[in-house]
Amino acid sequence: MVTYALKHNISKAAVEFKTTRKTVRKWVESYKKDNENGLRNKSRLNQKHPNKLSEDILEQIIQYRKRTQLGAYYIKDSLDIKSSLKTIHKKIKQAGLVVKNKSKY
């Protein structure tokens, strides 16, 4: 698609490959910056996540849960953690510290 766009023009390439001119333009610009490497899929890993729990806090949560068997609400209140209850519960569950109640029937 890029070579076709460079040879002819962006509009003709968009019609030929049944896409939009914006998409063709994006691919051409990416090709001009990094040649063949610009056309490869780029990993989205290693992006920083500002709300991610630190390892210290995670360890505190797990240790507190093992000692007291309290739920996310009490852990959040006791340790004064800024994360949501859902996040704390999810981390406790991932650590295997949540036991599912058996039903009577």
N, CA, C and O atoms as a DFTB+ gen file, in Angstrom:
420 C
 N C O
     1  1       0.825      -1.180       0.000
     2  2       0.000       0.000       0.000
     3  2       0.878       1.256       0.000
     4  3       0.592       2.221      -0.708
     5  1       1.950       1.233       0.802
     6  2       2.815       2.404       0.904
     7  2       3.513       2.678      -0.420
     8  3       3.569       3.822      -0.872
     9  1       4.045       1.631      -1.040
    10  2       4.733       1.839      -2.315
    11  2       3.762       2.334      -3.379
    12  3       4.122       3.170      -4.207
    13  1       2.536       1.826      -3.360
    14  2       1.512       2.282      -4.303
    15  2       1.202       3.760      -4.063
    16  3       1.068       4.530      -5.014
    17  1       1.089       4.160      -2.784
    18  2       0.797       5.553      -2.451
    19  2       1.948       6.466      -2.852
    20  3       1.723       7.580      -3.326
    21  1       3.180       5.999      -2.664
    22  2       4.327       6.816      -3.047
    23  2       4.444       6.935      -4.561
    24  3       4.873       7.963      -5.085
    25  1       4.055       5.867      -5.257
    26  2       4.147       5.859      -6.709
    27  2       3.052       6.713      -7.348
    28  3       3.314       7.481      -8.273
    29  1       1.835       6.575      -6.850
    30  2       0.695       7.309      -7.426
    31  2       0.353       8.498      -6.528
    32  3       1.008       9.537      -6.601
    33  1      -0.644       8.355      -5.702
    34  2      -0.926       9.346      -4.670
    35  2      -1.788       8.708      -3.590
    36  3      -2.252       7.577      -3.741
    37  1      -1.995       9.432      -2.513
    38  2      -2.684       8.878      -1.345
    39  2      -4.135       8.560      -1.652
    40  3      -4.643       7.529      -1.211
    41  1      -4.810       9.414      -2.390
    42  2      -6.222       9.182      -2.708
    43  2      -6.410       7.917      -3.533
    44  3      -7.303       7.118      -3.252
    45  1      -5.577       7.732      -4.547
    46  2      -5.682       6.532      -5.376
    47  2      -5.371       5.270      -4.572
    48  3      -6.003       4.232      -4.766
    49  1      -4.410       5.364      -3.682
    50  2      -4.060       4.216      -2.840
    51  2      -5.218       3.867      -1.904
    52  3      -5.496       2.691      -1.670
    53  1      -5.886       4.879      -1.372
    54  2      -7.020       4.637      -0.486
    55  2      -8.149       3.929      -1.222
    56  3      -8.772       3.016      -0.679
    57  1      -8.411       4.345      -2.449
    58  2      -9.460       3.702      -3.238
    59  2      -9.050       2.282      -3.603
    60  3      -9.857       1.358      -3.505
    61  1      -7.812       2.105      -4.020
    62  2      -7.314       0.793      -4.440
    63  2      -7.359      -0.236      -3.303
    64  3      -7.723      -1.392      -3.518
    65  1      -6.988       0.196      -2.095
    66  2      -6.922      -0.726      -0.967
    67  2      -8.144      -0.651      -0.054
    68  3      -8.159      -1.238       1.028
    69  1      -9.163       0.073      -0.500
    70  2     -10.449       0.180       0.214
    71  2     -10.266       0.603       1.668
    72  3     -10.728      -0.064       2.594
    73  1      -9.595       1.704       1.835
    74  2      -9.388       2.270       3.171
    75  2      -9.494       3.791       3.059
    76  3      -9.810       4.313       1.990
    77  1      -9.237       4.487       4.133
    78  2      -9.349       5.940       4.110
    79  2      -7.996       6.584       3.803
    80  3      -6.941       5.972       3.965
    81  1      -8.064       7.818       3.362
    82  2      -6.831       8.562       3.086
    83  2      -6.046       8.785       4.366
    84  3      -4.815       8.800       4.353
    85  1      -6.758       8.956       5.468
    86  2      -6.091       9.158       6.763
    87  2      -5.227       7.947       7.116
    88  3      -4.101       8.101       7.589
    89  1      -5.754       6.746       6.886
    90  2      -5.000       5.524       7.184
    91  2      -3.774       5.417       6.289
    92  3      -2.681       5.096       6.757
    93  1      -3.957       5.685       5.012
    94  2      -2.831       5.615       4.067
    95  2      -1.773       6.628       4.464
    96  3      -0.580       6.324       4.459
    97  1      -2.209       7.830       4.806
    98  2      -1.274       8.884       5.202
    99  2      -0.492       8.469       6.440
   100  3       0.711       8.716       6.529
   101  1      -1.174       7.835       7.404
   102  2      -0.508       7.376       8.624
   103  2       0.569       6.348       8.301
   104  3       1.670       6.409       8.848
   105  1       0.259       5.405       7.417
   106  2       1.224       4.377       7.040
   107  2       2.404       4.974       6.288
   108  3       3.549       4.579       6.508
   109  1       2.130       5.916       5.410
   110  2       3.203       6.551       4.626
   111  2       4.134       7.333       5.551
   112  3       5.355       7.257       5.413
   113  1       3.561       8.084       6.494
   114  2       4.380       8.848       7.437
   115  2       5.232       7.914       8.301
   116  3       6.401       8.189       8.568
   117  1       4.630       6.822       8.724
   118  2       5.364       5.845       9.532
   119  2       6.512       5.230       8.727
   120  3       7.600       5.002       9.256
   121  1       6.260       4.967       7.451
   122  2       7.291       4.417       6.569
   123  2       8.418       5.425       6.356
   124  3       9.592       5.054       6.336
   125  1       8.065       6.688       6.199
   126  2       9.082       7.720       5.982
   127  2       9.978       7.907       7.213
   128  3      11.160       8.227       7.083
   129  1       9.417       7.707       8.388
   130  2      10.214       7.861       9.614
   131  2      11.197       6.713       9.803
   132  3      12.381       6.940      10.049
   133  1      10.698       5.455       9.686
   134  2      11.525       4.295      10.039
   135  2      11.649       3.258       8.932
   136  3      12.019       2.118       9.213
   137  1      11.363       3.602       7.716
   138  2      11.389       2.648       6.599
   139  2      10.555       1.410       6.917
   140  3       9.406       1.539       7.338
   141  1      11.111       0.216       6.725
   142  2      10.367      -1.035       6.953
   143  2       9.976      -1.209       8.425
   144  3       8.899      -1.725       8.727
   145  1      10.850      -0.780       9.333
   146  2      10.560      -0.934      10.766
   147  2       9.353      -0.118      11.202
   148  3       8.685      -0.480      12.170
   149  1       9.067       0.954      10.521
   150  2       7.920       1.787      10.858
   151  2       6.594       1.118      10.575
   152  3       5.562       1.527      11.108
   153  1       6.610       0.091       9.738
   154  2       5.370      -0.594       9.367
   155  2       5.072      -1.790      10.266
   156  3       3.987      -2.366      10.178
   157  1       5.993      -2.167      11.110
   158  2       5.778      -3.308      12.009
   159  2       4.879      -2.920      13.166
   160  3       4.804      -1.749      13.537
   161  1       4.199      -3.898      13.733
   162  2       3.372      -3.649      14.910
   163  2       4.265      -3.267      16.075
   164  3       5.298      -3.892      16.318
   165  1       3.857      -2.244      16.783
   166  2       4.638      -1.779      17.919
   167  2       4.007      -2.298      19.206
   168  3       2.787      -2.269      19.372
   169  1       4.842      -2.765      20.097
   170  2       4.372      -3.268      21.379
   171  2       3.849      -2.120      22.220
   172  3       4.404      -1.021      22.209
   173  1       2.794      -2.380      22.936
   174  2       2.239      -1.367      23.831
   175  2       2.624      -1.649      25.284
   176  3       2.123      -1.002      26.203
   177  1       3.511      -2.611      25.480
   178  2       3.966      -2.932      26.822
   179  2       4.901      -1.843      27.338
   180  3       5.318      -0.955      26.595
   181  1       5.212      -1.930      28.593
   182  2       6.138      -1.024      29.267
   183  2       5.628       0.405      29.369
   184  3       6.405       1.333      29.593
   185  1       4.331       0.578      29.205
   186  2       3.793       1.903      29.453
   187  2       3.518       1.993      30.943
   188  3       3.045       1.036      31.556
   189  1       3.810       3.118      31.508
   190  2       3.629       3.264      32.950
   191  2       2.147       3.390      33.273
   192  3       1.389       4.035      32.549
   193  1       1.758       2.771      34.356
   194  2       0.386       2.834      34.819
   195  2       0.393       3.573      36.151
   196  3       0.872       3.031      37.147
   197  1      -0.124       4.792      36.193
   198  2       0.026       5.615      37.387
   199  2      -0.713       5.088      38.617
   200  3      -0.336       5.419      39.741
   201  1      -1.750       4.281      38.431
   202  2      -2.532       3.816      39.569
   203  2      -2.157       2.407      40.020
   204  3      -2.840       1.826      40.863
   205  1      -1.108       1.871      39.484
   206  2      -0.703       0.511      39.830
   207  2      -0.231       0.459      41.281
   208  3       0.471       1.351      41.756
   209  1      -0.634      -0.609      41.972
   210  2      -0.204      -0.792      43.353
   211  2       1.287      -1.109      43.393
   212  3       1.786      -1.896      42.589
   213  1       1.983      -0.497      44.323
   214  2       3.409      -0.800      44.461
   215  2       3.561      -2.157      45.142
   216  3       2.636      -2.648      45.788
   217  1       4.721      -2.743      44.991
   218  2       4.992      -4.049      45.591
   219  2       4.919      -3.988      47.113
   220  3       4.490      -4.947      47.755
   221  1       5.339      -2.858      47.695
   222  2       5.297      -2.699      49.155
   223  2       3.860      -2.757      49.669
   224  3       3.560      -3.471      50.626
   225  1       2.982      -2.000      49.023
   226  2       1.579      -1.963      49.441
   227  2       0.927      -3.319      49.233
   228  3       0.160      -3.780      50.079
   229  1       1.228      -3.955      48.118
   230  2       0.671      -5.274      47.838
   231  2       1.090      -6.276      48.912
   232  3       0.272      -7.072      49.374
   233  1       2.348      -6.239      49.304
   234  2       2.843      -7.137      50.344
   235  2       2.166      -6.845      51.685
   236  3       1.844      -7.770      52.430
   237  1       1.950      -5.564      51.995
   238  2       1.254      -5.190      53.228
   239  2      -0.170      -5.746      53.239
   240  3      -0.633      -6.273      54.250
   241  1      -0.857      -5.623      52.105
   242  2      -2.228      -6.114      51.987
   243  2      -2.268      -7.624      52.238
   244  3      -3.093      -8.113      53.010
   245  1      -1.375      -8.347      51.582
   246  2      -1.367      -9.808      51.699
   247  2      -1.034     -10.237      53.131
   248  3      -1.682     -11.136      53.668
   249  1      -0.037      -9.610      53.752
   250  2       0.340      -9.956      55.121
   251  2      -0.794      -9.645      56.102
   252  3      -1.076     -10.432      57.006
   253  1      -1.433      -8.501      55.917
   254  2      -2.538      -8.104      56.802
   255  2      -3.703      -9.076      56.663
   256  3      -4.335      -9.441      57.654
   257  1      -3.982      -9.492      55.436
   258  2      -5.076     -10.441      55.197
   259  2      -4.757     -11.793      55.854
   260  3      -5.634     -12.413      56.455
   261  1      -3.524     -12.237      55.739
   262  2      -3.143     -13.521      56.346
   263  2      -3.269     -13.478      57.868
   264  3      -3.677     -14.459      58.489
   265  1      -2.921     -12.344      58.462
   266  2      -2.987     -12.208      59.920
   267  2      -4.408     -12.105      60.437
   268  3      -4.752     -12.724      61.443
   269  1      -5.247     -11.316      59.748
   270  2      -6.547     -10.959      60.316
   271  2      -7.754     -11.601      59.642
   272  3      -8.816     -11.698      60.258
   273  1      -7.620     -12.037      58.407
   274  2      -8.738     -12.577      57.621
   275  2      -9.842     -11.546      57.393
   276  3     -10.989     -11.920      57.145
   277  1      -9.516     -10.258      57.473
   278  2     -10.498      -9.210      57.216
   279  2     -10.622      -8.963      55.727
   280  3      -9.736      -9.317      54.949
   281  1     -11.744      -8.342      55.334
   282  2     -12.010      -8.068      53.931
   283  2     -11.377      -6.778      53.450
   284  3     -10.701      -6.075      54.202
   285  1     -11.611      -6.483      52.180
   286  2     -10.996      -5.333      51.518
   287  2     -11.356      -4.013      52.191
   288  3     -10.512      -3.122      52.294
   289  1     -12.591      -3.877      52.647
   290  2     -13.028      -2.633      53.276
   291  2     -12.185      -2.324      54.516
   292  3     -11.710      -1.201      54.686
   293  1     -12.004      -3.324      55.375
   294  2     -11.244      -3.125      56.611
   295  2      -9.751      -2.980      56.341
   296  3      -9.057      -2.237      57.035
   297  1      -9.268      -3.685      55.342
   298  2      -7.851      -3.558      54.977
   299  2      -7.567      -2.150      54.479
   300  3      -6.572      -1.536      54.864
   301  1      -8.442      -1.642      53.623
   302  2      -8.270      -0.287      53.084
   303  2      -8.294       0.737      54.214
   304  3      -7.476       1.656      54.246
   305  1      -9.227       0.573      55.130
   306  2      -9.364       1.508      56.240
   307  2      -8.170       1.417      57.193
   308  3      -7.638       2.443      57.618
   309  1      -7.756       0.218      57.523
   310  2      -6.670       0.028      58.491
   311  2      -5.320       0.484      57.962
   312  3      -4.545       1.113      58.683
   313  1      -5.035       0.165      56.694
   314  2      -3.730       0.506      56.118
   315  2      -3.723       1.865      55.425
   316  3      -2.686       2.319      54.940
   317  1      -4.890       2.513      55.381
   318  2      -5.053       3.829      54.740
   319  2      -4.526       3.812      53.295
   320  3      -3.643       4.584      52.922
   321  1      -5.100       2.904      52.504
   322  2      -4.699       2.736      51.110
   323  2      -5.630       3.557      50.221
   324  3      -6.838       3.602      50.453
   325  1      -5.069       4.200      49.211
   326  2      -5.844       5.058      48.317
   327  2      -6.567       4.292      47.201
   328  3      -7.463       4.842      46.561
   329  1      -6.193       3.043      46.964
   330  2      -6.792       2.250      45.887
   331  2      -8.235       1.884      46.222
   332  3      -8.666       1.984      47.371
   333  1      -8.972       1.460      45.201
   334  2     -10.376       1.114      45.390
   335  2     -10.517      -0.232      46.088
   336  3      -9.584      -1.033      46.134
   337  1     -11.704      -0.455      46.628
   338  2     -12.000      -1.730      47.289
   339  2     -11.910      -2.878      46.301
   340  3     -11.436      -3.963      46.635
   341  1     -12.363      -2.633      45.091
   342  2     -12.335      -3.668      44.060
   343  2     -10.902      -4.104      43.763
   344  3     -10.631      -5.295      43.608
   345  1      -9.996      -3.146      43.686
   346  2      -8.591      -3.465      43.421
   347  2      -8.002      -4.287      44.560
   348  3      -7.304      -5.273      44.321
   349  1      -8.278      -3.889      45.785
   350  2      -7.746      -4.605      46.936
   351  2      -8.304      -6.023      46.970
   352  3      -7.563      -6.978      47.203
   353  1      -9.611      -6.162      46.738
   354  2     -10.221      -7.491      46.726
   355  2      -9.628      -8.354      45.608
   356  3      -9.372      -9.543      45.800
   357  1      -9.416      -7.748      44.453
   358  2      -8.844      -8.497      43.331
   359  2      -7.456      -9.016      43.666
   360  3      -7.127     -10.155      43.334
   361  1      -6.644      -8.207      44.313
   362  2      -5.286      -8.623      44.673
   363  2      -5.308      -9.720      45.736
   364  3      -4.487     -10.636      45.705
   365  1      -6.249      -9.625      46.675
   366  2      -6.387     -10.679      47.689
   367  2      -6.792     -11.988      47.006
   368  3      -6.269     -13.055      47.328
   369  1      -7.712     -11.893      46.080
   370  2      -8.191     -13.081      45.371
   371  2      -7.080     -13.693      44.521
   372  3      -6.943     -14.916      44.476
   373  1      -6.283     -12.860      43.846
   374  2      -5.171     -13.353      43.030
   375  2      -4.126     -14.064      43.892
   376  3      -3.446     -14.978      43.424
   377  1      -4.004     -13.644      45.141
   378  2      -3.053     -14.278      46.048
   379  2      -3.599     -15.585      46.613
   380  3      -2.899     -16.288      47.341
   381  1      -4.849     -15.912      46.281
   382  2      -5.447     -17.163      46.741
   383  2      -5.928     -17.109      48.176
   384  3      -6.015     -18.143      48.838
   385  1      -6.241     -15.919      48.669
   386  2      -6.650     -15.755      50.058
   387  2      -8.156     -15.582      50.223
   388  3      -8.621     -15.304      51.328
   389  1      -8.918     -15.740      49.164
   390  2     -10.370     -15.666      49.238
   391  2     -10.918     -17.076      49.059
   392  3     -10.655     -17.745      48.059
   393  1     -11.685     -17.507      50.050
   394  2     -12.266     -18.852      50.002
   395  2     -13.742     -18.702      49.673
   396  3     -14.463     -17.954      50.334
   397  1     -14.183     -19.415      48.651
   398  2     -15.577     -19.349      48.240
   399  2     -16.434     -20.147      49.223
   400  3     -16.086     -21.271      49.585
   401  1     -17.543     -19.570      49.648
   402  2     -18.453     -20.265      50.567
   403  2     -19.159     -21.397      49.840
   404  3     -19.570     -21.252      48.689
   405  1     -19.292     -22.512      50.516
   406  2     -20.038     -23.631      49.940
   407  2     -21.520     -23.377      50.133
   408  3     -21.937     -22.896      51.186
   409  1     -22.307     -23.692      49.140
   410  2     -23.742     -23.507      49.273
   411  2     -24.342     -24.710      49.999
   412  3     -23.763     -25.797      49.999
   413  1     -25.489     -24.510      50.609
   414  2     -26.130     -25.584      51.368
   415  2     -26.685     -26.659      50.446
   416  3     -26.750     -27.830      50.819
   417  1     -27.080     -26.265      49.255
   418  2     -27.786     -27.211      48.399
   419  2     -26.973     -27.649      47.229
   420  3     -27.439     -28.448      46.418
